Amino acid sequence: MLHMSINLTTTLAGLKLSNPTILASGILGVSQASLNKMIENGAGAVTVKSISLEARKGHQTPIITTYEEGMLNAVGYSNPGAKAAAEEFCQLARLKAPVIASIIGQSPDDFKKVWQMLAGSGFAAIEVPLSCPHTPGYGTMAGQHTPAMSARITKELKRASNLPIIIKVSPNHPNMVEVAQAAESAGAAAICAVNSAGPGMQIDLETASPVLGFKIGGVTGPAIRPIAVRCVYDLYQAIKIPIIGTGGITTGHDAIEMLMAGATALGIGTAVYYHGPTVFKKITDEMSEWLASHGYQSVKEVIGLVHQN
């Protein structure tokens, strides 16, 4: 049960959130109605499914498979394109929490063009995933996860918008900190850490074929949480802008761990797939219980706490 005396509010790049949880991009963020459902169930902010300039069908099915402690996905950025997205997300001001646009492109100019089509929709921030491990032409498969590209794309969007720019980094590459530092130097307002790991593969023993249509997919869920926590820990020591800790958060204890590592906000993705929209309230209730039982009054008191010990 939520402790009314516990203050869960947090501020991310100037955005005031009622609690640190954010719907991660790619999970149910396909319509204004689905975003509203997440907010009604307790999400502090929501991120739309990534939007490209032109419509994309994505990868061949199956696009998702699960295993003991996680999930593999190779959706391939299926989306209706920027024009249709602008029409769908045309009344975001009606929603009672900030909405973050996730945009993708194959060139720095693409990112700017996508944003120009979405600019009037009422988004509160722009997230840029430079780190998808399973879509040719985008993310790590397009060489976007480098300090140079991180800075270039951030600068391009800074020229096109006054909104906070959030750069989403990969756990797979040793240059993760340098990519985040380059984004910070170029004017990014926050870092989202991390995108899916891998890619990984599962094989159907009966057919002797990979389960996923694209054969490989990004690894998400509880299995990658220790990696995500370590990434957030490293970033907190290296940058001054806030971090959205993302990767395997399912419980309030997971959330507190990520905050202690240095996250200011928390991306919730695979947990929504497994537990439905009510997982946001579940996580925040459990956070409140833990904070109250340990003598804390505010979620802000535990952000980066591990770095003090």
C-alpha positions as CSV (number, residue, x, y, z in Angstrom):
1,M,0.0,0.0,0.0
2,L,1.3,3.5,-0.9
3,H,2.6,5.5,2.0
4,M,1.2,9.0,1.6
5,S,4.1,10.4,3.6
6,I,6.6,9.2,1.0
7,N,7.5,11.7,-1.7
8,L,8.1,9.8,-5.0
9,T,8.3,12.9,-7.2
10,T,11.4,13.4,-9.3
11,T,12.6,15.9,-11.9
12,L,14.2,14.7,-15.1
13,A,15.7,17.3,-17.4
14,G,13.2,19.9,-16.2
15,L,10.2,17.5,-16.4
16,K,8.3,17.0,-13.1
17,L,7.3,13.4,-12.7
18,S,4.8,12.2,-10.0
19,N,7.0,9.1,-9.6
20,P,10.2,7.9,-11.3
21,T,8.6,5.2,-13.5
22,I,8.5,5.8,-17.3
23,L,7.0,3.5,-19.9
24,A,9.9,2.4,-22.0
25,S,9.8,2.9,-25.8
26,G,8.5,-0.1,-27.8
27,I,6.0,-1.4,-25.2
28,L,2.4,-0.5,-25.9
29,G,3.2,3.1,-26.8
30,V,1.5,2.9,-30.2
31,S,-1.5,5.1,-29.6
32,Q,-2.6,8.0,-27.4
33,A,-5.2,5.7,-25.8
34,S,-2.5,3.1,-24.8
35,L,-0.3,5.9,-23.4
36,N,-3.2,7.2,-21.3
37,K,-3.9,3.7,-20.0
38,M,-0.3,3.5,-18.7
39,I,-0.6,6.9,-17.0
40,E,-3.9,5.9,-15.4
41,N,-2.1,2.9,-14.0
42,G,0.6,5.0,-12.4
43,A,3.3,5.6,-14.9
44,G,5.2,8.9,-14.1
45,A,5.8,9.5,-17.8
46,V,5.4,7.5,-21.0
47,T,7.5,7.0,-24.2
48,V,6.0,6.3,-27.6
49,K,7.1,3.4,-29.8
50,S,10.0,4.6,-32.0
51,I,9.0,6.7,-35.0
52,S,10.8,6.8,-38.4
53,L,10.3,9.2,-41.3
54,E,8.5,6.6,-43.5
55,A,6.3,3.7,-42.4
56,R,8.1,0.5,-41.6
57,K,6.7,-3.1,-41.5
58,G,9.5,-4.3,-39.2
59,H,10.9,-7.8,-39.1
60,Q,9.2,-11.0,-40.1
61,T,7.3,-12.8,-37.3
62,P,7.8,-14.2,-34.8
63,I,9.3,-11.1,-33.3
64,I,9.3,-12.0,-29.6
65,T,10.3,-15.1,-27.7
66,T,10.8,-15.6,-24.0
67,Y,13.2,-17.7,-21.9
68,E,13.7,-18.3,-18.2
69,E,14.6,-14.8,-17.0
70,G,14.1,-12.7,-20.1
71,M,13.0,-12.0,-23.6
72,L,14.4,-11.7,-27.1
73,N,12.7,-9.3,-29.4
74,A,13.4,-8.3,-33.0
75,V,10.5,-6.0,-33.9
76,G,12.5,-4.0,-36.4
77,Y,11.0,-0.6,-35.6
78,S,7.6,-1.3,-37.1
79,N,5.7,2.0,-37.1
80,P,3.3,4.0,-39.3
81,G,5.8,6.8,-40.1
82,A,6.1,10.3,-38.8
83,K,3.1,11.8,-40.7
84,A,0.6,9.2,-39.3
85,A,2.2,9.4,-35.8
86,A,1.7,13.2,-35.8
87,E,-2.0,12.6,-36.5
88,E,-2.3,9.9,-33.8
89,F,-0.5,11.9,-31.1
90,C,-2.2,15.2,-31.8
91,Q,-3.7,15.9,-28.4
92,L,-1.0,14.9,-25.9
93,A,-1.8,18.0,-23.8
94,R,-4.8,16.1,-22.5
95,L,-2.7,13.5,-20.8
96,K,-1.7,13.9,-17.2
97,A,2.0,13.0,-17.5
98,P,4.8,13.9,-19.8
99,V,5.0,12.1,-23.1
100,I,8.4,11.4,-24.6
101,A,8.9,11.0,-28.4
102,S,11.3,8.3,-29.5
103,I,12.6,9.0,-33.0
104,I,14.9,7.1,-35.3
105,G,16.7,7.8,-38.5
106,Q,19.3,6.5,-40.9
107,S,21.1,9.8,-41.1
108,P,21.4,12.8,-38.8
109,D,19.2,14.7,-41.2
110,D,16.5,12.0,-40.8
111,F,16.2,12.7,-37.1
112,K,15.6,16.3,-37.7
113,K,13.0,15.6,-40.4
114,V,11.1,13.2,-38.2
115,W,11.0,15.7,-35.4
116,Q,9.8,18.5,-37.6
117,M,6.8,16.4,-38.5
118,L,6.1,15.7,-34.8
119,A,6.9,19.1,-33.3
120,G,3.3,20.3,-32.9
121,S,2.1,17.3,-31.1
122,G,2.8,18.3,-27.5
123,F,5.7,16.0,-26.7
124,A,7.7,16.9,-23.6
125,A,11.1,15.5,-24.6
126,I,12.8,13.6,-27.4
127,E,14.5,10.2,-26.9
128,V,17.0,9.1,-29.5
129,P,18.0,5.3,-29.4
130,L,21.4,5.1,-31.0
131,S,21.7,1.6,-29.7
132,C,19.2,-1.0,-31.2
133,P,21.2,-4.2,-31.9
134,H,19.0,-5.9,-34.4
135,T,17.7,-3.5,-37.1
136,P,19.9,-2.9,-40.2
137,G,20.3,0.8,-41.0
138,Y,19.6,1.9,-37.5
139,G,21.4,2.0,-34.1
140,T,24.5,-0.1,-33.6
141,M,24.0,-1.9,-37.0
142,A,24.3,1.5,-38.6
143,G,27.3,2.6,-36.6
144,Q,25.3,5.2,-34.7
145,H,26.6,4.2,-31.3
146,T,29.8,6.3,-31.5
147,P,30.8,9.5,-29.7
148,A,31.0,11.4,-33.0
149,M,27.5,10.3,-34.2
150,S,26.0,10.9,-30.7
151,A,27.3,14.5,-30.7
152,R,26.2,15.1,-34.3
153,I,22.7,13.8,-33.9
154,T,22.3,15.6,-30.6
155,K,23.4,18.9,-32.2
156,E,21.1,18.4,-35.1
157,L,18.1,18.0,-32.8
158,K,19.2,20.9,-30.6
159,R,19.0,23.1,-33.6
160,A,15.5,21.8,-34.5
161,S,14.0,21.9,-31.0
162,N,14.1,23.4,-27.6
163,L,12.9,20.2,-25.9
164,P,15.2,18.1,-23.7
165,I,17.1,15.5,-25.8
166,I,17.6,12.1,-24.2
167,I,20.2,9.8,-25.8
168,K,19.7,6.0,-25.3
169,V,22.9,4.0,-25.1
170,S,23.9,0.4,-25.5
171,P,25.2,-2.0,-22.9
172,N,27.1,-3.9,-25.5
173,H,29.9,-1.6,-26.3
174,P,32.9,-0.5,-24.2
175,N,32.5,3.1,-25.5
176,M,29.1,3.6,-23.7
177,V,30.5,6.2,-21.3
178,E,32.2,8.1,-24.1
179,V,29.0,8.1,-26.2
180,A,27.1,9.5,-23.2
181,Q,29.8,12.1,-22.5
182,A,29.8,13.2,-26.2
183,A,26.0,13.6,-26.0
184,E,26.3,15.6,-22.8
185,S,28.9,17.9,-24.3
186,A,26.6,18.4,-27.4
187,G,23.7,19.5,-25.2
188,A,21.8,16.4,-24.3
189,A,19.6,16.8,-21.2
190,A,19.6,13.1,-20.1
191,I,20.9,9.6,-20.9
192,C,18.7,6.5,-21.1
193,A,20.7,3.4,-20.0
194,V,20.3,0.9,-21.4
195,N,18.8,-0.5,-24.6
196,S,18.5,-4.2,-25.1
197,A,21.7,-6.3,-24.9
198,G,23.0,-8.9,-27.3
199,P,21.7,-9.6,-29.8
200,G,20.9,-13.2,-28.7
201,M,19.4,-16.2,-30.3
202,Q,17.1,-19.1,-29.4
203,I,16.8,-22.3,-31.5
204,D,13.8,-24.5,-32.0
205,L,15.1,-28.0,-31.5
206,E,12.3,-29.6,-33.6
207,T,12.9,-27.5,-36.7
208,A,16.6,-26.8,-36.0
209,S,15.9,-23.2,-36.9
210,P,16.2,-19.9,-35.0
211,V,12.9,-19.1,-33.2
212,L,12.8,-15.4,-34.3
213,G,12.0,-14.5,-37.9
214,F,15.1,-12.2,-37.9
215,K,17.0,-15.1,-36.3
216,I,18.6,-12.7,-33.6
217,G,17.0,-10.3,-31.2
218,G,17.7,-7.9,-28.4
219,V,17.9,-9.4,-24.9
220,T,15.7,-7.7,-22.2
221,G,14.1,-8.5,-18.9
222,P,15.4,-9.5,-15.5
223,A,18.4,-11.3,-17.0
224,I,20.0,-8.0,-18.1
225,R,19.3,-6.0,-14.9
226,P,22.8,-6.4,-13.3
227,I,24.3,-5.2,-16.5
228,A,22.0,-2.2,-16.6
229,V,22.7,-1.4,-13.0
230,R,26.5,-1.5,-13.7
231,C,26.0,0.8,-16.7
232,V,24.0,3.3,-14.7
233,Y,26.7,3.2,-11.9
234,D,29.5,3.9,-14.5
235,L,27.6,6.7,-16.1
236,Y,26.7,8.4,-12.8
237,Q,30.4,8.7,-12.1
238,A,31.2,10.1,-15.6
239,I,28.4,12.6,-16.5
240,K,26.4,15.3,-14.7
241,I,23.1,15.0,-16.6
242,P,20.4,12.7,-15.2
243,I,20.0,9.0,-16.2
244,I,16.9,7.0,-16.9
245,G,17.8,3.5,-15.6
246,T,16.3,0.8,-17.9
247,G,16.7,-2.9,-17.9
248,G,14.8,-5.7,-16.1
249,I,13.1,-3.6,-13.4
250,T,10.1,-5.7,-12.2
251,T,9.8,-4.9,-8.5
252,G,10.2,-2.0,-6.1
253,H,13.4,-3.5,-4.9
254,D,14.7,-3.5,-8.5
255,A,13.7,0.1,-8.8
256,I,15.5,1.1,-5.5
257,E,18.6,-0.7,-6.7
258,M,18.7,1.3,-9.9
259,L,18.1,4.6,-8.1
260,M,21.0,3.8,-5.7
261,A,23.2,3.1,-8.8
262,G,22.5,6.7,-9.9
263,A,19.3,6.7,-11.9
264,T,16.9,9.7,-11.6
265,A,14.1,7.9,-13.4
266,L,13.3,4.3,-14.3
267,G,12.3,2.8,-17.7
268,I,9.8,0.0,-17.4
269,G,9.4,-2.2,-20.5
270,T,9.4,-6.0,-20.4
271,A,7.7,-6.0,-17.0
272,V,4.6,-4.4,-18.7
273,Y,4.6,-7.3,-21.2
274,Y,4.6,-9.9,-18.3
275,H,2.5,-8.1,-15.7
276,G,0.3,-5.6,-17.6
277,P,-0.1,-1.9,-17.0
278,T,-0.7,-2.4,-13.3
279,V,3.0,-3.1,-12.8
280,F,3.6,0.7,-12.5
281,K,1.4,0.9,-9.3
282,K,2.9,-2.4,-8.1
283,I,6.5,-1.0,-8.4
284,T,5.7,2.4,-6.9
285,D,3.8,0.8,-4.0
286,E,6.8,-1.5,-3.2
287,M,9.2,1.4,-3.5
288,S,7.1,3.4,-1.0
289,E,7.0,0.4,1.4
290,W,10.8,0.0,1.2
291,L,11.5,3.7,1.7
292,A,9.2,4.0,4.7
293,S,10.6,0.8,6.3
294,H,14.1,2.2,6.0
295,G,13.4,5.7,7.3
296,Y,13.4,7.6,4.1
297,Q,10.9,10.3,3.2
298,S,11.7,11.0,-0.4
299,V,12.9,8.9,-3.4
300,K,15.5,11.6,-4.0
301,E,17.3,10.5,-0.9
302,V,18.4,7.2,-2.4
303,I,19.5,8.4,-5.9
304,G,23.2,7.7,-6.2
305,L,23.4,6.4,-2.6
306,V,25.9,3.6,-3.4
307,H,28.4,6.2,-4.5
308,Q,28.5,7.6,-1.0
309,N,29.7,4.3,0.5
